[in-house]
Amino acid sequence: MPDLVEVVRTHGPAYLERHRSSMMPSHVRAVQDISSCRTPILGGHVAACLSCGHEHLFYHSCRNRACPRCGHDATTRWIERQRELLLPVRYFHVVFTLPDPLRRLVRSHQKVLLPVLFKAAYESLAALCADPKFLGAQIGALAVLHTWTRTLEWHPHVHLLVPGGGLAPDGRTWQKPPRRRTRYLVPREALAVGFRGRFLDLARKALPFVTLPQALWNTRWVVFAKAAVQGPDKVLDYLGRYVHKTAIGNHSIVANDEASVTFRYRDSRDHQKKVMTLPGSEFLRRFLQHVPPKGFHRVRSYGLLHTAHRATLQGLQLLLAPRRAPAPPVTERPSPGRKRCPRCKELAMVLTRRLSAEACIAFAAEQERVTSNGARAPPGLAAPATHGEGA
């Protein structure tokens, strides 16, 4: 099955030749990095197995956040870090979406308006939660930007993971939501109105020379909110898919040729799985529009979950911690510095040396020569080149 890297290598050179002068630097870099990921171009390293003695060549990863090959480990590390900061309370999942008339404007001014989207979403929620009629407390939130639909169209919205409660005005007490607030902390309609007002006000200040359509004030803005009934761990896993993964996964790509790319998706209207075929250049255009500008952070923490309030958060974790249950048996974890040997399957691989691009080509060529000759190779050349996780 083809993957995104193959698609970029097939259609990327022609796309750069035609559109490079008008592309964002981060988009150009994404095409170049993904095309080179885990190839001799980026160099590599040789790892030796302490069990069977064989050496294996691993090409380096590009580590571009738009690359699907480089996202899994980063996502795992991020989820583990965030899990350590969870409070032992019920969590809520909130999604703030911009109406269609604003989306093109936001895409044209991403560096300015995407931070406005984050700010308006959190502040509108925090303002209502601070009202004693609803919660009367300071809240926290973990926010993740998501910009794509299942067909890779531009659709910016922000997901918030919010603890169900907040820090009371006395600075010591955890304020639980009223029992009547079983579905969410605040009314969604009021939240949507507040979000609309804050976003339009902040957007006007950020872009004083841009005229926003007056009709936006009368447009219904959508805010989705529900309790994370399956538990905060599951919601973290869900949000983790948006942190380091790309707009489309390799498993969704069905076919790729010199002219077009075919991928599968689930239609949100009828929930049926469908297939779409696009010209290669259009597929890349849709994919690249979801690569954020250089230095832009798609994940942000606010309120009690911000790093500035880490001491307060740790105090709340102790305050809310349930009674200790018997500790589960500790399972021995493999050393993070060891990889599994592709030949003997033992977890005994250690890095021995790094190779330049030229040295990688020479090493791989020697492995191929030994394999094709059918001769018994010395331990250092007995295994084929491995295109696994890079360093």
N, C-alpha and C positions, 0 to 999 in steps of 0.2 A: 504494500500500500504506500502511496506517496505521502510525504509529510510537508510541513510548512517550509522547512529548509530547502527541500527540492524545488518547491514552487518559487521561492525567492531566487534560487540559483538559475532557474529556467527563465524567469521573466524580469529579474532585477536589472541585469545589464542594459536591456533595451529601455526599461522604465527610467533608469538614471540618465541615459543618453538623451531622452526626450524631455524629462521634467526636472532635471537636477537644478537648474537655475531658479526655479520657483519653489523648491522643496525646503522644508525646515531642516536645519542642520541635524537635528535628532533623527529625522526620517532617513536622511542620507546615511548616517552612521549605522542605523538599524539594518539597512539593506547590506552594507558592507560587512558588518559584524556577523549577521546571521549566515551570510554566504560563506564566511571563513570559519565558522564555528566547528571545532573538532576536526580540523584539517591540518595538513603540514604547514600551512601559511602562518598559523599562530604558534608554531613550535609544539613541543610536547615534553613528556618525561618518561623515563623507563622505570618500571617497578619490578622488583624481584620477589619471587615467592620463597619464603623461608622454609616452606614445606617440601616443595618438589624441585626448587632451584631454577625454574624457568623465569625468563624475563619477558615482559610485555610492554608494548609501546602504547601510551595513552596520549592522544592529542589534547591540547588545551582548549578550554571553553572560552567563548567570547565574553560571557558574563553580562551581555546586554540584557536589560530587563524586558525587552521585546522578544527575546529569543525563547521559543518553547522548550528547548533542550536545557536551558539553564535555570528554569523556574522551580523545579521540584524541591531541591535541597533548600533554596532560599525560603520557599513557602513553609517548609517543615520547621526551619529555625525560627521564623517569625511567629508561627502558631505557638511554639513552645514558650517563647518569650512572653507573648500575650496571655497565655494560660496561667502563668505565674502571677499575673496582675488581676486575675478575676476575683470578684467579690462573691461570697457564698449567698447570693440572693437571686431572685428571678430576674431575667433580663428581657428587654424588649428590642425588637428589630424595627427600625423606621427607615423609610426610603423617601427622599425628597426628589421630585422630578420637575424639570423645567418644561413649560409648554412649547409646542412646536415652533411658534413664531420667533422664539428666542434662540433656538439651537444654532442656526447659522451664524448669528452674531457672536455667540459664545465660542464657536469654533474659530472664528476669525480673530478673536481676542482672548486666547486661552490663558496666557500668562496673567491677564488682569481679571477676567471674569470667573475662571474656575476657582480661585481663592475666594471670590465673592460668594460663589455657590456654597462652599464649605462654611464660611462665616455666617451667612444668612440662615443656613439650615440649623446649625447649632444654637445660634443666638435666639432664634425664634422659639426653639424648644426649651432652652434654658430660661427664657423670660416667663413662659407660661408655667413651668415647673416651680419657679420662685414665687409665684402667686399662691398665697395661703388657701385660696379656693380650690386649688388642684393638689399641690404637694407642699409648697412652702419650704423648699430646701434647695441647696446647691447640688446640681447633678454632675455627672461625667459622661463622656461618650467617646467611643472609638469610631472614626469616620473613614470610609473607603470610597474613593471615586470610581465609578464604572461608567464608561462612555459608549458602549456598543450594544446593539441589538443582536438577535441570533443570526440576522443576515448581514451583520457588520455595518449597519447604518449608524450614523452619529446620533447618539441619544444620551446626553450627559445626565447622570443622577448620582446621588450620594446615599450610601448605606450607612446607617448609624447603629451601633450596638450599645444599648443604654442600660445600666443597672436599674432595677426597679426600686427606686428610692433615692434619697440624697442626704446630705449633711445638713442638719438643722441649724438655725441661726446661732445657737449657742456654741457651735463648733465642736461639739462632743457627742451629740446624739444622732443616731441614724433614724431618719424620718421615713417610715413606710408609707406607701400610697394608700389612700382610703380603700375600704373593701369594695366600694362601688366601682372603683377603677380596676376592674378585672381584665378588661380588654386592652386598656392603655392608660398612661399617666394623665393625659390631657385629651380634650376633644379634638378629633382629627380635623374637623371643619375650622375650628379656631386656629389650629396650628397651620393649616394651609393658608388662611388669610394673613396670619402674621408673617409666614415665610414669603408670601408674595410682596407684602409691603417692604420688608427688610431687603429682599433681593433687589427690587427696583430702585429703592433709595440708595443702596450701596453701589449699584451699577451706574446710576446717574453721576454719583460723585467720582467714581473711578474713570468713567468715560464722559466728561462734561461736554464734549463736542459731538457726541452721538445722540440722536433723537430716538427715544424709545417709543414704540407705538402706544398711543393712549388706550387702545383696546385691551392691552395687557392687564389693565386694572379691572376690567370686567370679565376677563377670562378665568375659567375655573382651573386652579392649580391643584395638582394631585399630590397628596401625601399618603403613603401606605404605612400602616403601623399595626403590629401584632405582637403578642407575647411570644417569646422564644420558648415555647412549651417543651420542646425537645431538649432543652438544656443549653447553657451558654457554650459548652464545649462544641456542640454541633454547629451553632451559629458561627463560632470562630473558624471551624473547618470550612463552612460555607463562604465566609468573607475571605478566607485564605486563598480561595480560587481566584479572587480578583486582585490580589496584591502583587504577585509575581508572575501569574500566568498571562497569556496573550489573549487577544480578542477571539481567537479560534484555536481549538486544540487539534493536534495531529490526527486524532481519531475521527474528526469530522470531515477530513479531506478524502474524497472518494477517487478523484482522477485528476491528472495534470498532464497536459501536453503543450506543444509549442504555441497553441492558440488560446487555450482556455483552462479554467480551473473549475472543478465540480466539487461541491461540498454538501453535506446533509445538515439539516437543522430541524428544530421543532417549532412549528408555527404557534405563536402565542394566542392566536384567535381561536383555533379549533384543536390545539394541542396534538396535531398530527405531525408525524415525521415526514419531511419533504426533502427534495433535492433541488439545488440551484446551481446553474452553470453560468459563469461570468467570463468575459475576456480576461486574459491574464493581467493586463494593465489595470482594468477596473477592480479586479480582486486586490491587487497590491494597493491601489488608491484607498479602497475601503479599509484594508488592514492597517496601513500606515497612519491613517488619520487618528488611530487610537494610541499611537506612540506619543507619550507626553513630551512637552518641551524639556530640554536639558535642565536638570536641577529641580524639576517639579516633583513634589511629594504627593503621591496618591493616597497615602495613609497618614492621618493626623489624629492626635489625641486632644481632648478638650476637658476643661473643668477638673473634676477629681481624678481623671485618668491622665492628665497632663503630667509630664515629668516634674514640673515645678511643685506638684502636690504629692510627690511620691511618699513622703513621710506620713502625710495624712492618710493616704490610701493604705499604707501598711498598718497604721493604727486601726483603720476600719476593718481590715482583714482579721486582725486579732479580736476586735470587738464582736464581730459577727460570726466568728468561727464556731461551727457546731462542736458538740462534745466529741472527743476523740474516739474513733472506732479502732478496733485492732488493726495494726498495720499489716498490709498485705505482704506476702513474701517478696523479697527483693530479687529480681532476676538479673543475672549478670549481663551487662551490656557490652557489646563488642567495642574494642578500642576504636575511637573515631579516626585514628591514624592508619588503620588497616583496611585494605580492600580484599574482596574475595578473588582468589586466583581463578581465572577462566578455565584453566586446565584441570587442576586437582580439586577445585571447589573449596579449598581451605581458606579461612580468613587469616592469611599470612603474608599479604603483599605489603612491601615497604618501598618507599621511593629511594632510588639509588642515584639517579642523575637526571638533569634537565638537558634537552636537546633543542638546538636551533631548528629553523625551518629546513635548512639544507641537511642537517644531521638526521632529522626525521625521515626525509626522503631516502637518504642513504641507508638508514636502518631498515626501513620498510622494504627497500629493494633487495637487501641482503636476505631478509626473511623470505621474500618471494622466491629468490634464487635457490635457497636451500630447500624450500618446500617443493618447487618444481623439479629439482634434481632427485628428489626422493631419498636423499642421503640422510644419515642420522646426524642431526645438527647438535652442536654444543649447547649447553643449557641456556646460554644467552640469546640463542637465535631459534629456539625450537618452536616458539608459538607465533602465530600470525599477529599482525598489528591489530590493536584493540581500539575501537572508536568509542570508548566508554566515557564515563564522567571525567571531565578534564580537571586540571588543577587550577 
